[in-house]
Amino acid sequence: MAKKKFVVGCFDDEAVLFPAVKKVRSAGYKIHDVYTPFAVHGLDHAMGLRETSLHTAGFIYGITGTSTALGCISWILAKDWPLNFGGKPHFALPAWIPITFELTVLFAAVGMVLTFCYLCQIAPFVKKHHFHARATDDLFVMVIECTEKTNVDDLKSFLSNNGAIETDVQIAEAGWWLGRYDQDELPFENKQTVAA
Amino acid sequence: MHLKYESQLREPLVSGNKTYHQVTEDIIRPIEAKPSRLWYIGFYIAVALLCFGIYSIYRDVTYGIGQWNLNKTIGWGWDITNFVWWVGIGHAGTLISAILLLFRQGWRTGVNRAAEAMTIFAVMCAGQFPIWHMGRVWMAFFVLPYPNTRGPLWVNFNSPLLWDVFAISTYFTVSLLFWYSGLLPDLATVRDRAFTKLRKRLYGIASFGWSGSTKHWQRHESLSLVLAGLSTPLVLSVHTIVSFDFATSVVPGWHTTIFPPYFVAGAIFSGFAMVQTLMVIIRKVFEMEDYITMGHIEAMNKVIVLTGSIVGIAYLTELFMGWYSQNKYEGYTFWYSRAYLFSPYGWSYWGMMACNVLSPQIFWFRKMRRNLFVTFFMSIIVNIGMWFERFVIIVTSLYRDYLPSSWSVYYSPSIWEIGFYAGTFGLFFTCFFLFAKYFPVIAVAEIKYVLKTSGESFKDNMGHIEAESLETFVHEQAHAH
């Protein structure tokens, strides 16, 4: 991942944020992301993000669980080692429903959470650049990616005119790295200096 | 969709003049402050109980469960009673977070985090009982289906006891995932305002590098919704399967088709009672009266009176069927062993009736639902009653079986059975005290989400909408982004 230049605008009210997002987009700027302290409904649509398909993944994991349970149990009890439980049929489907259901839920839940972590690139020991410490407290932080054509000062005043209470420019790593939150430096920054 | 407007008739979910920052301050402050004296006292009592429990279990493993007072007919006594009791308590958390999420009950936001934590700890306690009851606990892995050198001899997938293994472990895993995925944003909040290095580092690890990106929030919402949808049938299935442990047998008093719904209602009943016990304490100790309002307490008391009454109907139905079936064994169990006050265990049946069915009826009165002392007292009573329910079901059905020559012994627990139970209280409260100290006990992000629609200071600004004509209102709400 390479470092990029960003213009950051902070808003303290979602009612101001929404029109600002619309204006920034229609002015042709590329919104890198908006960091919010809680799920602001409709913001994803306002930013033009597509719907997530996480639930589809969940469905597929669920079906995998169902077929794993049914496949394993029927192979075990009807083929591999048929046991006589009180003269009942070896293929006793109704009695397998509880476990089949449990495994469906288990596979769906575990699979979805892992997929969620993978898609969001979050995990223990992962560190990311946070544009504003109050983005998890009370600020809505809009981050706009700069291109070589972007006039930073224009953009900053554009954001201020649209209600941003604070603006600044940051050059930051957009991806993640393994790091500690009590230390500020990037672990691989030194290597780059050596290579240069 | 996000509701932009909520009627002023509804009680605010967050009282006081709060801003987003104030919400963060109020909920995170206990994590950053030194714990109070009360916290230390409670924590040490819990650890002491836990130690006694560990010693009791050590004796169980060393000397065998022969040191319990189980006898010829009562092969399951306090251990299975406690197991079902703890599992039942573990139902409220997922109910609050999942079912109430699907029903769009805004008040869940104030209590869901602590209730989910309680669920996880309660299921951990419940799991101890079947595990240590195995006696040769080093053989516990025999319950897992894996290719082995014993034949391969597989587990019996048709057995309710194996269903239990799958149900409880799935329930624990899914509850844990649900709880922790909800915690991530709040742990990030703690991380970003931490002023000590150690706290910043540890919460940095625990929050997985959560940034609050809109795309992440969108996925997070989808994840919560689907996990809620999965947990709803899951929570019903777990206690259904626990009830199958009894209902699929041919023991009089257990062989009953109403067991699944009756057990589920009982589980919700006892779970909400435990949530009340903890909430009344938390809101007092951490000064969270603005977030866990009387409205929250009242809503939970309504659930308690509803589920308590469902359980009451189930008891009466059982008694009726005991007579109507004209089965001598059923009749003996229900009308002599249980309902006859002067039979050896009649006291436990009437204790159960008094605690579970009669006393919760007090919550038909609004004044009582909104009285903290009554709420706290009743929450304890209900949990005592629900413990009696399981004791009644297990012991009164077993102590006089089909062979009168094995009847003689009156079952009362040994100190090590009691010690084991006390130990699970120790485990539960040790975990809960640590949770209350190191995690946000209220879901910060979710409170912020409902703040502008249901917060006290924001509701007043909605006055003009109340006066609008219906057409204007519909028009405006339909076009809310």
Interface residues (C-beta under 8 A of the other chain):
Chain A: E14 F18 D33 V34 Y35 T36 P37 F38 A39 V40 H41 G42 L43 D44 H45 A46 M47 L49 E51 T52 L54 H55 G58 G62 C72 I73 I76 L77 D80 W81 L83 F85 K88 A92 A95 W96 P98 I99 F101 E102 L103 V105 L106 A108 A109 V110 M112 V113 F116 C117 L119 C120 Q121 I122 A123 P124 F125 V126 K127 K128 H130 A133 R134 A135 T136 D137 D138 V141 W176 R180 Y181 D182
Chain B: M1 H2 T19 Y20 H21 T24 P145 G151 P152 L153 W154 N156 F157 N158 P160 L162 W163 F166 A167 T170 T173 V174 L177 F178 S181 L184 P185 A188 T189 R191 D192 R193 K197 L198 K200 R201 Y203 G204 I205 A206 F208 G209 W210 S211 G212 S213 T214 K215 H216 W217 Q218 R219 H220 E221 S222 L223 L225 V226 L227 L230 S231 P233 L234 S237 I241 F244 A445 E446 K448 Y449 K452 H481
